[in-house]
């Protein structure tokens, strides 16, 4: 069963279709690291009633991103890589690693 098939019964008749892709990243220096660095990225959008776009996988054809006026599946790879929930979390983690561990100085 495709992951998107799980959405249809749960969303039938729902007017509110806001959703988020979420990514959490954790960095530690060792298994005993007392201060792990935790970064969080969220990409907000709306779940469409019908898939749109050819790219991506999973929920990408259903996740409409208002800021871009299209679904994640319709975005090119460079745009996704710059603005996705994963990109946001990675950028935040890099900043945390630079400030907490002095990386990149």
MDTraj code that builds the backbone (N, CA, C; nanometers):
import mdtraj as md
import numpy as np

residues = "UNK UNK UNK UNK UNK UNK UNK UNK UNK UNK UNK UNK UNK UNK UNK UNK UNK UNK UNK UNK UNK UNK UNK UNK UNK UNK UNK UNK UNK UNK UNK UNK UNK UNK UNK UNK UNK UNK UNK UNK UNK UNK UNK UNK UNK UNK UNK UNK UNK UNK UNK UNK UNK UNK UNK UNK UNK UNK UNK UNK UNK UNK UNK UNK UNK UNK UNK UNK UNK UNK UNK UNK UNK UNK UNK UNK UNK UNK UNK UNK UNK UNK UNK UNK UNK UNK UNK UNK UNK UNK UNK UNK UNK UNK UNK UNK UNK UNK UNK UNK UNK UNK UNK UNK UNK".split()
xyz = np.array([
    [0.0847, -0.1177, 0.0000],
    [0.0000, 0.0000, 0.0000],
    [0.0894, 0.1242, 0.0000],
    [0.0558, 0.2197, -0.0842],
    [0.1297, 0.3458, -0.0886],
    [0.0999, 0.4268, 0.0374],
    [0.2004, 0.5000, 0.0885],
    [0.1747, 0.5824, 0.2074],
    [0.0607, 0.6808, 0.1874],
    [0.0475, 0.7339, 0.0654],
    [-0.0575, 0.8328, 0.0413],
    [-0.1966, 0.7724, 0.0541],
    [-0.2097, 0.6427, 0.0332],
    [-0.3402, 0.5776, 0.0455],
    [-0.3916, 0.5840, 0.1885],
    [-0.3020, 0.5947, 0.2846],
    [-0.3428, 0.6022, 0.4241],
    [-0.4080, 0.7358, 0.4574],
    [-0.3812, 0.8389, 0.3791],
    [-0.4349, 0.9725, 0.4056],
    [-0.5822, 0.9848, 0.3725],
    [-0.6248, 0.9204, 0.2670],
    [-0.7600, 0.9433, 0.2152],
    [-0.8696, 0.9160, 0.3168],
    [-0.8762, 0.7991, 0.3813],
    [-0.9865, 0.7772, 0.4759],
    [-0.9837, 0.8744, 0.5936],
    [-0.8667, 0.9050, 0.6439],
    [-0.8557, 0.9929, 0.7604],
    [-0.8934, 1.1370, 0.7282],
    [-0.8774, 1.1777, 0.6036],
    [-0.9025, 1.3169, 0.5664],
    [-1.0351, 1.3398, 0.4961],
    [-1.1092, 1.2353, 0.4713],
    [-1.2371, 1.2502, 0.4010],
    [-1.3265, 1.3489, 0.4758],
    [-1.3719, 1.4504, 0.4051],
    [-1.4626, 1.5483, 0.4634],
    [-1.3965, 1.6535, 0.5512],
    [-1.2660, 1.6495, 0.5661],
    [-1.1959, 1.7467, 0.6505],
    [-1.1708, 1.8762, 0.5736],
    [-1.2109, 1.9871, 0.6301],
    [-1.1855, 2.1166, 0.5667],
    [-1.0436, 2.1651, 0.5983],
    [-0.9987, 2.1423, 0.7206],
    [-0.8645, 2.1840, 0.7636],
    [-0.7654, 2.0780, 0.7179],
    [-0.6769, 2.1156, 0.6271],
    [-0.5831, 2.0185, 0.5711],
    [-0.4383, 2.0657, 0.5873],
    [-0.4138, 2.1517, 0.6859],
    [-0.2768, 2.1958, 0.7123],
    [-0.1938, 2.0779, 0.7614],
    [-0.0679, 2.0773, 0.7211],
    [0.0216, 1.9686, 0.7599],
    [0.1650, 2.0195, 0.7588],
    [0.2535, 1.9411, 0.8143],
    [0.3952, 1.9768, 0.8164],
    [0.4802, 1.8542, 0.7903],
    [0.5874, 1.8750, 0.7160],
    [0.6962, 1.7789, 0.7110],
    [0.7902, 1.8223, 0.8232],
    [0.8378, 1.7284, 0.9036],
    [0.9200, 1.7603, 1.0193],
    [1.0474, 1.6767, 1.0172],
    [1.1586, 1.7388, 1.0534],
    [1.2867, 1.6694, 1.0630],
    [1.3549, 1.7104, 1.1927],
    [1.4037, 1.6128, 1.2675],
    [1.4851, 1.6388, 1.3862],
    [1.6206, 1.5722, 1.3658],
    [1.7268, 1.6463, 1.3908],
    [1.8629, 1.5944, 1.3796],
    [1.9332, 1.6121, 1.5132],
    [2.0126, 1.5126, 1.5502],
    [2.0874, 1.5170, 1.6754],
    [2.2334, 1.4884, 1.6460],
    [2.3218, 1.5658, 1.7073],
    [2.4659, 1.5423, 1.6940],
    [2.5253, 1.5251, 1.8332],
    [2.6088, 1.4234, 1.8459],
    [2.6808, 1.4003, 1.9706],
    [2.8277, 1.3776, 1.9374],
    [2.9135, 1.4067, 2.0326],
    [3.0567, 1.3843, 2.0120],
    [3.0967, 1.2428, 2.0499],
    [3.0197, 1.1805, 2.1388],
    [3.0440, 1.0419, 2.1794],
    [2.9170, 0.9893, 2.2438],
    [2.9145, 0.8602, 2.2705],
    [2.7972, 0.7998, 2.3344],
    [2.7747, 0.8568, 2.4739],
    [2.8784, 0.9103, 2.5351],
    [2.8676, 0.9668, 2.6698],
    [2.8508, 1.1189, 2.6688],
    [2.8324, 1.1785, 2.5538],
    [2.8206, 1.3243, 2.5425],
    [2.7042, 1.3740, 2.6282],
    [2.7323, 1.4591, 2.7289],
    [2.6251, 1.5059, 2.8170],
    [2.5394, 1.6169, 2.7556],
    [2.5831, 1.6728, 2.6422],
    [2.5097, 1.7835, 2.5816],
    [2.4906, 1.7612, 2.4320],
    [2.3956, 1.6767, 2.3952],
    [2.3703, 1.6579, 2.2518],
    [2.3140, 1.7863, 2.1908],
    [2.3435, 1.8059, 2.0649],
    [2.2884, 1.9197, 1.9919],
    [2.1655, 1.8712, 1.9162],
    [2.0558, 1.9425, 1.9291],
    [1.9298, 1.9007, 1.8679],
    [1.8780, 2.0130, 1.7785],
    [1.8540, 1.9797, 1.6528],
    [1.8029, 2.0768, 1.5553],
    [1.6686, 2.0280, 1.5024],
    [1.5863, 2.1234, 1.4646],
    [1.4495, 2.0923, 1.4243],
    [1.4124, 2.1757, 1.3024],
    [1.3552, 2.1117, 1.2012],
    [1.3072, 2.1830, 1.0834],
    [1.1636, 2.1453, 1.0520],
    [1.0844, 2.2437, 1.0160],
    [0.9433, 2.2194, 0.9829],
    [0.9114, 2.2916, 0.8525],
    [0.8470, 2.2185, 0.7598],
    [0.8044, 2.2755, 0.6318],
    [0.6533, 2.2659, 0.6295],
    [0.5856, 2.3786, 0.6389],
    [0.4406, 2.3786, 0.6505],
    [0.3733, 2.3887, 0.5148],
    [0.2609, 2.3210, 0.5042],
    [0.1845, 2.3231, 0.3809],
    [0.0424, 2.2767, 0.4042],
    [-0.0190, 2.2323, 0.2965],
    [-0.1571, 2.1836, 0.3005],
    [-0.1654, 2.0544, 0.2210],
    [-0.2461, 1.9626, 0.2684],
    [-0.2638, 1.8362, 0.1979],
    [-0.3740, 1.8533, 0.0936],
    [-0.3400, 1.8266, -0.0316],
    [-0.4368, 1.8379, -0.1410],
    [-0.5281, 1.7161, -0.1451],
    [-0.6376, 1.7309, -0.2164],
    [-0.7308, 1.6188, -0.2340],
    [-0.6857, 1.5251, -0.3456],
    [-0.6076, 1.5775, -0.4399],
    [-0.5572, 1.4979, -0.5525],
    [-0.4077, 1.5236, -0.5688],
    [-0.3304, 1.4212, -0.6004],
    [-0.1866, 1.4400, -0.6207],
    [-0.1570, 1.5324, -0.7387],
    [-0.0472, 1.6080, -0.7272],
    [0.0001, 1.6954, -0.8351],
    [0.1521, 1.6890, -0.8389],
    [0.2073, 1.6829, -0.9590],
    [0.3523, 1.6816, -0.9743],
    [0.4055, 1.5413, -0.9956],
    [0.5208, 1.5343, -1.0576],
    [0.5791, 1.4054, -1.0944],
    [0.6991, 1.3659, -1.0096],
    [0.7634, 1.4597, -0.9443],
    [0.8855, 1.4300, -0.8710],
    [0.8587, 1.3872, -0.7283],
    [0.9666, 1.3548, -0.6587],
    [0.9555, 1.3219, -0.5174],
    [0.9028, 1.1824, -0.4926],
    [0.8607, 1.1596, -0.3693],
    [0.8112, 1.0286, -0.3285],
    [0.7155, 1.0465, -0.2115],
    [0.6515, 0.9396, -0.1706],
    [0.5639, 0.9436, -0.0536],
    [0.4550, 1.0482, -0.0665],
    [0.4526, 1.1409, 0.0271],
    [0.3489, 1.2438, 0.0321],
    [0.3799, 1.3668, -0.0529],
    [0.4946, 1.3714, -0.1198],
    [0.5329, 1.4896, -0.1980],
    [0.4251, 1.5366, -0.2959],
    [0.3554, 1.4473, -0.3682],
    [0.2525, 1.4935, -0.4625],
    [0.1276, 1.5517, -0.3945],
    [0.1121, 1.5283, -0.2648],
    [-0.0048, 1.5786, -0.1925],
    [0.0248, 1.7027, -0.1093],
    [0.1510, 1.7295, -0.0822],
    [0.1888, 1.8401, 0.0059],
    [0.2090, 1.9681, -0.0740],
    [0.1115, 2.0575, -0.0649],
    [0.1141, 2.1868, -0.1334],
    [0.1840, 2.2882, -0.0432],
    [0.2854, 2.3559, -0.0971],
    [0.3595, 2.4570, -0.0216],
    [0.3166, 2.5950, -0.0732],
    [0.2346, 2.6681, 0.0028],
    [0.1827, 2.7969, -0.0438],
    [0.2912, 2.8954, -0.0882],
    [0.4050, 2.8974, -0.0201],
    [0.5116, 2.9920, -0.0558],
    [0.5633, 2.9704, -0.1979],
    [0.5509, 2.8479, -0.2499],
    [0.5971, 2.8166, -0.3848],
    [0.4822, 2.7988, -0.4835],
    [0.3595, 2.7905, -0.4336],
    [0.2437, 2.7770, -0.5210],
    [0.2334, 2.6430, -0.5906],
    [0.2937, 2.5393, -0.5331],
    [0.2877, 2.4061, -0.5936],
    [0.3173, 2.3007, -0.4876],
    [0.3049, 2.1751, -0.5273],
    [0.3373, 2.0661, -0.4361],
    [0.4881, 2.0451, -0.4306],
    [0.5310, 1.9721, -0.3303],
    [0.6726, 1.9372, -0.3182],
    [0.7163, 1.8559, -0.4400],
    [0.6278, 1.7719, -0.4920],
    [0.6603, 1.6890, -0.6085],
    [0.6869, 1.7722, -0.7334],
    [0.6352, 1.8943, -0.7398],
    [0.6547, 1.9800, -0.8568],
    [0.7804, 2.0664, -0.8466],
    [0.8436, 2.0681, -0.7308],
    [0.9638, 2.1499, -0.7123],
    [1.0870, 2.0793, -0.7680],
    [1.1814, 2.1580, -0.8172],
    [1.3072, 2.0985, -0.8627],
    [1.3932, 2.0632, -0.7409],
    [1.4902, 1.9768, -0.7620],
    [1.5735, 1.9267, -0.6527],
    [1.6474, 2.0387, -0.5799],
    [1.6964, 2.1377, -0.6527],
    [1.7710, 2.2469, -0.5891],
    [1.6826, 2.3254, -0.4923],
    [1.5582, 2.3502, -0.5302],
    [1.4658, 2.4232, -0.4430],
    [1.4334, 2.3406, -0.3201],
    [1.4041, 2.2121, -0.3402],
    [1.3765, 2.1238, -0.2261],
    [1.4956, 2.1189, -0.1313],
    [1.6150, 2.1046, -0.1875],
    [1.7348, 2.0929, -0.1045],
    [1.7658, 2.2207, -0.0278],
    [1.7172, 2.3339, -0.0745],
    [1.7425, 2.4613, -0.0070],
    [1.6357, 2.4976, 0.0955],
    [1.5128, 2.4469, 0.0797],
    [1.4017, 2.4948, 0.1619],
    [1.3283, 2.3877, 0.2417],
    [1.3618, 2.2625, 0.2258],
    [1.2865, 2.1546, 0.2902],
    [1.3075, 2.1511, 0.4413],
    [1.2268, 2.0711, 0.5071],
    [1.2400, 2.0499, 0.6508],
    [1.3780, 1.9945, 0.6849],
    [1.4323, 1.9117, 0.5980],
    [1.5666, 1.8575, 0.6206],
    [1.6722, 1.9673, 0.6070],
    [1.6557, 2.0533, 0.5063],
    [1.7504, 2.1637, 0.4874],
    [1.7477, 2.2592, 0.6063],
    [1.6286, 2.2890, 0.6568],
    [1.6168, 2.3789, 0.7713],
    [1.6834, 2.3199, 0.8949],
    [1.6597, 2.1907, 0.9197],
    [1.7214, 2.1249, 1.0353],
    [1.8728, 2.1171, 1.0194],
    [1.9204, 2.0863, 0.8996],
    [2.0650, 2.0763, 0.8761],
    [2.1334, 2.2113, 0.8967],
    [2.0723, 2.3187, 0.8480],
    [2.1301, 2.4520, 0.8658],
    [2.1345, 2.4899, 1.0137],
    [2.0285, 2.4563, 1.0855],
    [2.0256, 2.4859, 1.2284],
    [2.1326, 2.4048, 1.3014],
    [2.1462, 2.2771, 1.2673],
    [2.2461, 2.1927, 1.3324],
    [2.3875, 2.2434, 1.3037],
    [2.4129, 2.2855, 1.1826],
    [2.5440, 2.3402, 1.1487],
    [2.5758, 2.4618, 1.2359],
    [2.4777, 2.5505, 1.2520],
    [2.4967, 2.6666, 1.3391],
    [2.5241, 2.6271, 1.4831],
    [2.4520, 2.5274, 1.5317],
    [2.4744, 2.4790, 1.6683],
    [2.6140, 2.4201, 1.6838],
    [2.6579, 2.3438, 1.5845],
    [2.7906, 2.2829, 1.5897],
    [2.8998, 2.3898, 1.5855],
    [2.8776, 2.4942, 1.5086],
    [2.9759, 2.6026, 1.5015],
    [2.9850, 2.6775, 1.6341],
    [2.8701, 2.7063, 1.6944],
    [2.8728, 2.7837, 1.8187],
    [2.9118, 2.6992, 1.9402],
    [2.8632, 2.5763, 1.9494],
    [2.8905, 2.4931, 2.0669],
    [3.0262, 2.4242, 2.0609],
    [3.0662, 2.3830, 1.9421],
    [3.1888, 2.3040, 1.9290],
    [3.3000, 2.3784, 1.8568],
    [3.2736, 2.4990, 1.8110],
    [3.3748, 2.5769, 1.7422],
    [3.4095, 2.5255, 1.6040],
    [3.3218, 2.4481, 1.5438],
    [3.3495, 2.3954, 1.4103],
    [3.3354, 2.5052, 1.3063],
    [3.4243, 2.5055, 1.2087],
    [3.4167, 2.6011, 1.0994],
    [3.4705, 2.7388, 1.1322],
    [3.5359, 2.7535, 1.2449],
    [3.5920, 2.8851, 1.2819],
    [3.7327, 2.8981, 1.2320],
])
top = md.Topology()
chain = top.add_chain()
for i, resn in enumerate(residues, 1):
    res = top.add_residue(resn, chain, resSeq=i)
    for name in ("N", "CA", "C"):
        top.add_atom(name, md.element.get_by_symbol(name[0]), res)
traj = md.Trajectory(xyz[None], top)
